[in-house]
Amino acid sequence: MIKNLIFDFGKVLVDYDFEAFFHKYIPDEERCRAFIPVLCNEEVQQMLDREERPFEVIMDEILEKNKEFEPELRMFCEHYPEIVTGEMAGMRDLLCRLKSEGYKLYGLSNWCSKVYVTMAQYEIFNLLDGYVVSSAEKVVKPEAEIYHRLFAKFNLKPEECIFADDKVENIEGGRRVGMKGIVFTGAEDYERQLNVMLKNR
């Protein structure tokens, strides 16, 4: 029996837009295009999500290697929470309904420690019964360890969970540890797929 519904944060509970954020604060189009790859690359995202060193230390290291972009990097640090543009359409109402039906709701997110600013800004996070964030655990999806830490922290059985994430590789990581998953594209599609899964349980 499915008892627990687990949700990624970014692009599932809240939306974000790096490019719009950068274009807002860097009006020079050519400079903006040159700067975006400094932060929007797999290596930097992994470092920030895992946060084995404090966020500020990581950003200082990036600044040391990219001194020509010091104003932009300091802007990024100062305004980081503005990357999030709001709650994903329909998700708060859906979570309220699911909670009223008796399901436990949990979060499982790859995010740096700045996530707590975002969580304080949006009411949808108050609906969660608990969460695990990569930067606090120093492990990231789709590594098996982060799923096991979620199960252990809240005494969950993977076969009683359904996980929603916008990235296929993270859903596959969940399946490898025994948890069903839904690749998230929007609230309506999620609810449709969830209902099919619950009928076939």
N, C-alpha and C positions, 0 to 999 in steps of 0.2 A: 504493500500500500504506500502511495506517495503521501508523505507528511510535510516535506520541506521543499520550498522553492527558493532557489539561489540565483542571485542576479549580479552580473558585472555592473560597474558604475557608469563609465563613459560610453556613450552611444546606446545605453540601455535604460538607466535611470535618469541621467542628465546628458545633455548634448554639449558638444564643444566644437570650436572652429579656430584652429591655429592660424590659418591663412587670413581670415577676416581680422583676427586680433593683430597680427603683424602689420597688415596693411593700414589698420587704424592708427598705429603709432609710428609707422615708417612710411610717410607719404611718398618718398622717392621710390618709384617702382623698380628701378634698376638696383638700388641698394637693398631693397626689400628682397628681391629675388636672390641676391647674393648672400643675404643673411640667413634666410630660412633653412638652408641645408646645414648650417652650423648647429642648429638645435634639432631639426626634424630629420634625424637619422637614427638607425637602429641602435648604434653604439650608445649615443647619448640617452635615448629613451630607456634602454636597459639599465644604464647607470642610475638614472633618476628613479625608475620603478623599483630597483633593488635597494638603492640608497644605503650601500654598505658604509659610506661616509656621509656626513650631514649634507643636506641640500646645498647650503651655502658654500661648503667646501668644494663640492662638485662644480658648482657654478664658478667659483674662483679659479679652479683648474681649467675650465673651459675658457674663461676670460684670459688667462695667462697665455693660452694658445691662439687666441683670436682677439688680440688687443685692438685691432682696427675696428672691431664692433663693440667696443666697451659701452657706448651709450645705449645700444640696442640690448645688450645683455643685462645691463642694470635695469632697463625698462622692463624686461621680461621678468626679472626677479620681483620688482616692485608691484607689477600689475598682474602677476600670474593668475590669480583667481578669475580674472575677467575672461580667460579663455573659455570658461563654461558659459554657455549662452542661455541656459534654462533647463527645466525638467523636460524629459521626452514626452511628447504629446500622448495623452491618454494613460500614462503609466501610473500616476498617483491614484487615479480613480480605480484602475484595475487592481493595484496592490491593496487598496482599501477593501474591495470586494473579496479578494482572495483571503485576506486576513479575517474578514467576517465569516468566511466559510470554514475557518479553523486551521488553515495552513500556516506554518511557521515560515517567516521570510528572513533570508540572510543575504549578505553582500559578500562578494569575493572579487577584489579588484587589484589590478596592477596600477599603482599610482604612487607618486612621491608623497612625502609628508604634508605637502600643501593641500592635500585632499581634505584635511580636517576643516580648513577654511570653507571649502565648498560645502561640506556636509552641514556646517552651521548655517549656511545661507538658504538651503532648500529643504522644505518640509518633508519631501518624499523619504529622506533618510531616517526620519523619526519613525517610519513604519517598520523598519527592520528590527528583528529580534536580536541581531548580532551581525558582526562582519569580520572579515579578515582582509587586511591590506598588505600588499607586497612589501612596501617600504618598512613596515613595522616588523615583518617576518624575515626580511632579507632573502626571500625566495620569490620567484615569479611564475605565473602561468606561462606555458603549460607544464611546468615541472610538477611531478607527482607530489612532491613534498608539501606544496602549498594547499593542495586539496586535502591531503591527510591532516594538515594542521586545522583546517576548517572543521573536518569531521571530529577530530579529537577535542577541539575547544568547546564545541556545542553538543558533543555526544550524539553525532548523527550517523546513521547507517547510509552508505552511498546508494543502496538500492531503494531507499525511501526518498531520494532527492531527484529533482530536475533542475538543471543548471541552464541559465540563459546568458549568452555572450555573443557579441557581434563578430568575433573572430573564430573562424572554423577550427583553427589549431587549438584554441582553448577549450572548445567543446570536445574535441578529440582527446585532449588531455584528461578531461573529466570522465569520458567514457572508458579510458584505459584503467581508471581506478574504480570503475563500477557504477558510475553515475550517468543517468540519462541526460540528454542535452538538447537544446533548441538554439539554432543559429538565429540570433535576434535581428529582425529587419524593421520592426515596428510593433506597437501595442496590439493592433488587430490581428496581425499574423501570428504573434506569440500566443494570444488567447485561443486562436483557432487550433494551432498545433498542440497547445497544452490540453485542450478539451479532447482532442483525438487520443492523446497519450493516456489521459485519465480514464477514458472509456475502455481502452484496450489493456488496462493494467491487470 
